[in-house]
């Protein structure tokens, strides 16, 4: 996640700075001190500062002037925050420090929605996972504040169309959907409500919805706007597991005001008459909100492990439950052995293998297990395995390689094993692995990769 946000942030910053350079390539010669003084001058407009900015983007400045820019970041107008941040990064200032300064301002100042959106990407500048999570928690709270006080469709849409919206919601899910539940019952536009419902229906969030979200959905299900009514009805069916066609949700709600999502989920999960998707969904509803309390004696935990090893259950749900079991094991040490056993057992299942092998990259601590690491190496080397599975195994091993050159040799064999004139997906994955291990970018140049691997220590 951090890597994706980092790429997005840099793309925005690079685009911004490239634009400045193109706009003002004829900046007059000046000293670095004159450039900084002019750039931070509050009496000049943004247009007046273009030459100063262009000079500073092309030249390094002294530590003393860097400190001036750092202080300026604490007080400058918000439209200038992006430019100042780029200048500081260009002069070696830690990105995490820049992010913290921006966060400090946001916590103490009241800014408009548009400015908040414009600088939201800068709140996730490259940082450690701990700093990232702390920043996310703070920014998500600020996002919910803006969401709650937004009255106009225009402001709500700005917040809902923000590229970081998914992250903001994930950082404070309970409060965010509490705000959504209130907004859905207000006189706001259909499109705005649909955006809220689209987010609430996402696989990552719909199983986290609380009982309080049912009433707003029932309200929207009676809308004269067919698209809004259909979206609400579908989400109600997903969280209640009531699949009857043409349900009158308002009448149902009048008769079932005491309905509880968790109690219903406990009935659905062990019921073999229900579909795999509903049983999976019920387990998610139970476990997403009880990760720290779940243990091996819990009935829903027993159902989960049964489904994981049931060959009659679709792969997508079995892999989802293994991922869920991993989430539980991270906060309950007693479940770690169960998780590893289930993972290893299913790694031997040819149908499950490609899914599990590709998932390891997201859980690199699995590679600390000697048995799992050895099994992945065996998969990469085996001509009997599907090429795609072998490619995924190599990619997962590259997350924590014990012997870079040995893995590079395996990846090179995968690249060489492609059919003539058929650069398949496995070959593309092999190129990515070779790039990570050798720190080179040779695309489809097989001879070039051979040389690069031979030169590895």
C-alpha positions in Angstrom: 0.0 0.0 0.0 2.8 2.4 0.9 4.5 1.7 -2.4 1.4 2.5 -4.4 0.8 5.8 -2.5 4.5 6.8 -2.9 4.3 6.3 -6.7 1.1 8.4 -6.8 2.6 11.2 -4.8 5.8 11.3 -6.9 3.8 11.3 -10.1 1.9 14.3 -8.9 5.0 16.2 -7.7 6.9 15.4 -10.9 4.1 16.6 -13.1 3.8 19.8 -11.1 7.5 20.6 -11.2 7.8 19.7 -14.9 5.0 22.1 -15.6 6.8 24.9 -13.8 10.0 24.2 -15.7 8.3 24.4 -19.0 6.4 27.5 -18.1 9.5 29.4 -17.1 12.6 28.1 -18.8 13.9 31.7 -19.2 14.4 32.4 -15.5 17.0 35.1 -15.1 20.2 34.3 -13.3 20.0 35.0 -9.5 21.6 33.9 -6.3 20.0 31.1 -4.3 19.3 33.5 -1.4 17.4 35.9 -3.8 15.4 32.9 -5.1 14.4 31.7 -1.7 13.6 35.3 -0.5 11.5 35.9 -3.5 9.7 32.6 -3.3 8.6 33.0 0.3 7.7 36.7 -0.1 4.0 36.9 0.9 3.5 40.0 -1.1 4.0 38.2 -4.5 1.4 36.2 -6.4 2.0 32.6 -7.6 2.6 33.9 -11.1 5.3 36.3 -9.8 7.1 33.4 -8.1 7.4 31.2 -11.1 11.0 32.3 -11.9 12.1 31.8 -8.3 10.6 28.4 -8.2 12.2 27.4 -11.5 15.6 28.5 -10.3 15.2 26.5 -7.0 14.1 23.4 -8.8 17.2 23.5 -10.9 19.7 24.3 -8.1 20.6 23.0 -4.7 20.5 25.4 -1.8 22.4 25.8 1.5 21.2 24.2 4.8 20.4 27.7 6.1 18.0 28.4 3.2 16.5 24.9 3.5 15.6 25.7 7.1 13.9 28.9 5.9 11.8 26.8 3.5 10.9 24.4 6.3 9.6 27.3 8.4 7.7 28.6 5.3 6.0 25.2 4.9 4.5 25.8 8.3 2.8 29.1 7.3 2.5 29.2 3.5 -0.8 29.3 1.7 -2.1 25.8 1.0 -1.9 26.0 -2.8 1.9 26.4 -2.3 2.4 23.4 -0.1 3.1 21.0 -3.0 5.8 23.2 -4.4 7.5 23.8 -1.1 7.4 20.1 -0.3 9.1 19.2 -3.6 11.8 21.8 -3.0 12.5 20.4 0.4 12.6 16.8 -0.9 14.9 18.0 -3.7 17.3 19.3 -1.1 17.4 16.1 1.0 14.8 16.8 3.7 13.2 13.6 5.0 9.8 13.0 3.4 8.4 11.8 6.7 9.3 15.1 8.4 7.6 17.0 5.6 4.4 14.9 6.0 4.4 15.5 9.8 4.7 19.2 9.4 1.7 19.2 7.0 -0.3 17.0 9.4 0.5 19.4 12.3 -1.0 22.2 10.3 -4.1 20.2 9.4 -4.7 19.4 13.1 -4.5 23.0 14.2 -6.0 24.9 11.3 -9.4 25.0 9.6 -9.0 24.9 5.8 -11.6 24.5 3.1 -12.5 21.2 1.5 -10.8 22.0 -1.8 -7.4 22.7 -0.2 -7.7 19.6 1.9 -8.2 17.5 -1.2 -5.3 19.2 -3.1 -2.7 18.4 -0.4 -4.1 15.0 0.8 -1.6 13.1 -1.3 1.3 14.8 0.5 0.1 13.3 3.8 1.5 9.9 2.7 5.0 10.8 1.6 7.4 7.9 1.9 7.7 6.8 5.5 7.9 3.7 7.7 4.9 1.5 8.1 4.5 2.8 11.7 4.6 6.4 10.6 2.2 5.7 7.7 -0.3 4.1 10.0 -0.2 6.9 12.5 -0.6 9.5 9.7 -3.5 7.5 8.2 -5.3 7.4 11.6 -4.9 11.2 12.0 -5.9 12.1 8.4 -8.8 9.7 8.4 -10.2 11.5 11.4 -9.8 14.8 9.6 -11.4 13.4 6.5 -14.4 12.3 8.6 -14.7 15.8 10.1 -14.9 17.3 6.6 -17.3 14.6 5.5 -19.6 15.3 8.5 -19.7 19.1 8.1 -20.1 19.0 4.3 -23.5 20.3 3.4 -23.2 20.9 -0.4 -23.2 18.2 -3.0 -20.1 19.8 -4.4 -18.1 19.4 -1.2 -19.3 15.9 -0.7 -18.4 14.9 -4.2 -14.9 16.4 -3.8 -14.4 14.2 -0.7 -15.9 11.1 -2.3 -13.9 11.4 -5.5 -10.6 11.9 -3.8 -8.0 9.4 -4.9 -7.2 8.6 -1.3 -10.8 8.1 -0.2 -10.4 4.3 0.1 -7.5 4.8 2.5 -9.3 7.4 4.5 -12.3 5.2 5.0 -10.1 2.2 5.9 -8.3 4.3 8.5 -11.6 5.1 10.3 -14.2 2.8 9.0 -16.7 2.9 11.8 -17.0 6.7 12.0 -17.0 7.1 8.2 -19.9 4.8 7.7 -21.7 6.4 10.7 -21.5 9.7 8.8 -22.6 7.9 5.6 -25.7 6.5 7.4 -26.8 10.0 8.3 -26.1 11.5 4.9 -28.0 8.8 3.1 -31.2 10.0 4.7 -30.7 13.7 3.8 -31.8 15.5 0.7 -28.6 15.2 -1.2 -28.2 14.2 -4.8 -28.8 10.7 -6.1 -25.2 10.5 -7.6 -23.7 11.4 -4.2 -25.7 8.7 -2.5 -24.7 6.2 -5.1 -21.0 7.0 -4.5 -21.5 6.3 -0.8 -23.3 3.0 -1.5 -20.6 2.0 -4.0 -18.0 2.4 -1.3 -20.1 0.6 1.3 -20.6 -2.3 -1.1 -16.9 -2.8 -1.6 -15.7 -6.3 -0.6 -13.3 -4.7 2.0 -16.1 -2.8 3.7 -19.5 -4.3 3.4 -18.8 -7.0 6.0 -17.9 -4.2 8.5 -21.2 -2.5 8.3 -23.1 -2.3 11.6 -26.8 -2.7 12.5 -27.1 1.1 12.4 -26.6 1.0 8.6 -29.7 -1.1 7.9 -32.3 1.7 8.4 -30.6 4.2 6.0 -30.4 1.4 3.4 -34.1 0.5 3.8 -34.8 4.2 3.4 -32.9 4.4 0.1 -34.5 1.1 -1.1 -37.8 2.9 -1.3 -36.4 5.6 -3.6 -38.2 6.5 -6.8 -34.7 6.5 -8.4 -34.4 2.9 -9.6 -30.6 2.9 -9.6 -30.5 4.1 -6.0 -33.2 1.6 -4.9 -31.5 -1.3 -6.7 -28.0 -0.5 -5.1 -29.5 -0.3 -1.6 -31.5 -3.5 -2.1 -28.5 -5.4 -3.3 -26.4 -4.3 -0.3 -29.2 -5.2 2.1 -29.3 -8.7 0.5 -25.5 -9.0 1.0 -25.5 -8.0 4.7 -28.7 -9.9 5.7 -28.2 -12.9 3.3 -31.8 -12.7 2.3 -31.8 -13.6 -1.4 -35.6 -13.7 -2.1 -36.5 -11.8 -5.3 -38.6 -8.7 -5.0 -38.3 -8.3 -1.2 -40.2 -5.3 0.1 -37.4 -4.1 2.4 -39.6 -1.5 4.2 -42.1 -4.1 5.1 -39.4 -6.5 6.1 -37.8 -3.8 8.4 -41.2 -3.1 10.0 -41.4 -6.7 10.9 -37.8 -7.2 11.9 -36.6 -4.1 13.8 -34.8 -6.4 16.2 -32.6 -7.9 13.4 -28.9 -8.2 14.4 -26.2 -8.8 11.8 -24.0 -10.8 14.1 -26.7 -13.1 15.4 -27.9 -13.7 11.8 -24.3 -14.4 10.7 -23.9 -17.1 13.4 -26.9 -18.9 12.0 -25.8 -18.6 8.4 -22.1 -19.6 8.7 -22.7 -23.3 9.8 -25.7 -23.8 7.5 -24.7 -26.1 4.7 -27.9 -25.3 2.8 -26.7 -21.7 2.3 -24.4 -20.8 -0.6 -20.7 -20.6 -0.3 -20.7 -16.9 -0.8 -23.2 -16.3 2.0 -21.4 -18.6 4.4 -18.1 -16.8 3.6 -19.8 -13.4 4.0 -21.3 -14.4 7.4 -17.9 -15.6 8.7 -16.4 -12.3 7.5 -19.1 -10.3 9.4 -18.3 -12.3 12.5 -14.5 -12.3 12.3 -13.7 -8.8 11.0 -15.0 -7.3 14.2 -13.7 -9.9 16.5 -10.1 -10.6 15.5 -8.6 -10.0 18.9 -11.2 -12.2 20.7 -11.5 -15.2 18.3 -10.0 -18.5 19.5 -10.0 -22.1 18.4 -13.0 -22.9 20.7 -15.3 -20.5 18.9 -18.0 -22.1 16.7 -17.5 -19.8 13.8 -13.7 -20.5 13.9 -14.4 -24.2 13.6 -16.7 -23.5 10.6 -14.0 -21.4 9.0 -11.4 -24.1 9.2 -13.8 -26.7 7.9 -14.6 -24.5 4.8 -10.9 -23.8 4.2 -10.3 -27.5 3.7 -13.5 -28.3 1.9 -12.7 -29.1 -1.7 -16.3 -28.5 -2.6 -16.0 -24.8 -1.8 -15.0 -22.4 -4.5 -11.3 -21.5 -4.4 -12.0 -17.8 -4.1 -13.7 -18.3 -0.8 -11.2 -20.7 0.6 -8.3 -18.3 -0.2 -10.3 -15.5 1.4 -10.8 -17.5 4.5 -7.1 -18.4 4.7 -6.4 -14.6 4.5 -8.9 -14.0 7.2 -7.3 -16.7 9.4 -4.0 -15.0 8.9 -5.6 -11.7 10.2 -6.8 -13.5 13.3 -3.5 -15.2 13.9 -1.7 -11.8 13.9 -3.5 -10.8 17.1 -3.9 -14.3 18.6 -0.7 -16.3 19.0 -2.6 -19.5 19.6 -3.9 -19.4 16.0 -0.5 -19.1 14.3 0.2 -22.8 14.2 -3.3 -23.4 12.8 -2.8 -20.8 10.1 0.6 -22.3 9.1 -0.8 -25.8 9.0 -3.8 -24.8 6.9 -1.5 -22.8 4.5 0.9 -25.7 4.1 -1.9 -28.3 3.6 -3.6 -26.2 0.9 -0.3 -25.4 -0.8 -0.3 -29.1 -1.8 -3.7 -28.6 -3.5 -3.1 -27.9 -7.2 -6.2 -25.9 -7.5 -5.4 -23.7 -4.5 -1.6 -23.5 -5.2 -1.6 -20.6 -7.7 -3.7 -18.4 -5.4 -1.6 -19.1 -2.3 1.7 -18.8 -4.1 0.7 -15.4 -5.5 -0.5 -14.3 -2.0 2.8 -14.9 -0.2 4.2 -11.6 -1.3 1.7 -9.9 0.9 2.8 -12.0 3.9 6.6 -12.1 3.6 6.9 -13.6 7.2 5.7 -16.8 5.6 9.1 -17.0 3.9 10.7 -17.4 7.4 9.2 -20.9 7.5 11.8 -23.3 6.0 9.2 -25.7 4.8 7.2 -23.1 2.9 10.4 -21.5 1.4 11.6 -24.9 0.2 8.2 -25.7 -1.3 8.2 -22.4 -3.2 11.7 -23.1 -4.6 10.5 -26.6 -5.6 7.6 -25.1 -7.5 9.8 -22.6 -9.3 12.1 -25.4 -10.5 9.5 -28.0 -11.4 8.7 -28.4 -15.1 5.5 -30.2 -14.1 4.0 -27.0 -12.6 2.0 -24.4 -14.6 4.4 -21.7 -15.8 2.2 -19.0 -14.2 2.4 -20.7 -10.8 6.2 -21.0 -11.1 6.4 -17.3 -12.0 4.3 -16.3 -9.0 6.4 -18.5 -6.7 9.6 -16.8 -7.9 8.0 -13.3 -7.4 6.9 -14.2 -3.8 10.4 -15.5 -3.0 11.9 -12.2 -4.2 10.1 -10.5 -1.3 12.6 -12.1 1.1 15.3 -14.0 -0.9 17.8 -16.0 1.0 20.1 -16.3 -2.0 19.6 -13.6 -4.6 21.8 -15.2 -7.2 20.2 -18.6 -6.9 16.8 -17.1 -7.3 17.9 -15.0 -10.2 19.2 -18.2 -11.9 15.7 -19.8 -11.5 14.0 -16.7 -12.8 16.3 -16.6 -15.8 15.4 -20.2 -16.6 11.7 -19.2 -16.5 12.5 -16.4 -19.0 14.4 -18.7 -21.3 11.7 -21.3 -21.1 9.1 -19.1 -22.9 7.9 -20.3 -26.3 9.5 -18.6 -29.3 7.9 -15.2 -30.0 5.5 -15.7 -27.1 6.4 -13.4 -24.2 3.9 -14.9 -21.8 2.8 -13.7 -18.3 5.3 -15.9 -16.6 8.1 -14.4 -18.6 6.9 -10.9 -17.7 7.0 -11.9 -14.0 10.5 -13.3 -14.4 11.7 -10.0 -15.8 10.2 -8.2 -12.8 12.0 -10.6 -10.5 15.3 -10.2 -12.3 14.9 -6.5 -12.1 14.4 -6.6 -8.4 17.3 -8.9 -7.8 19.9 -7.2 -10.1 18.6 -3.6 -9.9 18.6 -3.4 -13.7 16.0 -2.8 -16.3 16.7 -4.9 -19.4 13.1 -5.6 -20.5 13.0 -8.7 -22.8 16.8 -8.8 -23.5 17.5 -12.4 -22.5 21.2 -12.1 -23.3 21.4 -9.0 -21.2 19.8 -10.7 -18.3 22.3 -13.7 -18.6 25.2 -11.3 -18.4 23.6 -9.4 -15.4 23.0 -12.6 -13.5 26.5 -13.9 -14.2 27.9 -10.7 -12.7 26.0 -11.1 -9.5 28.1 -11.8 -6.4 
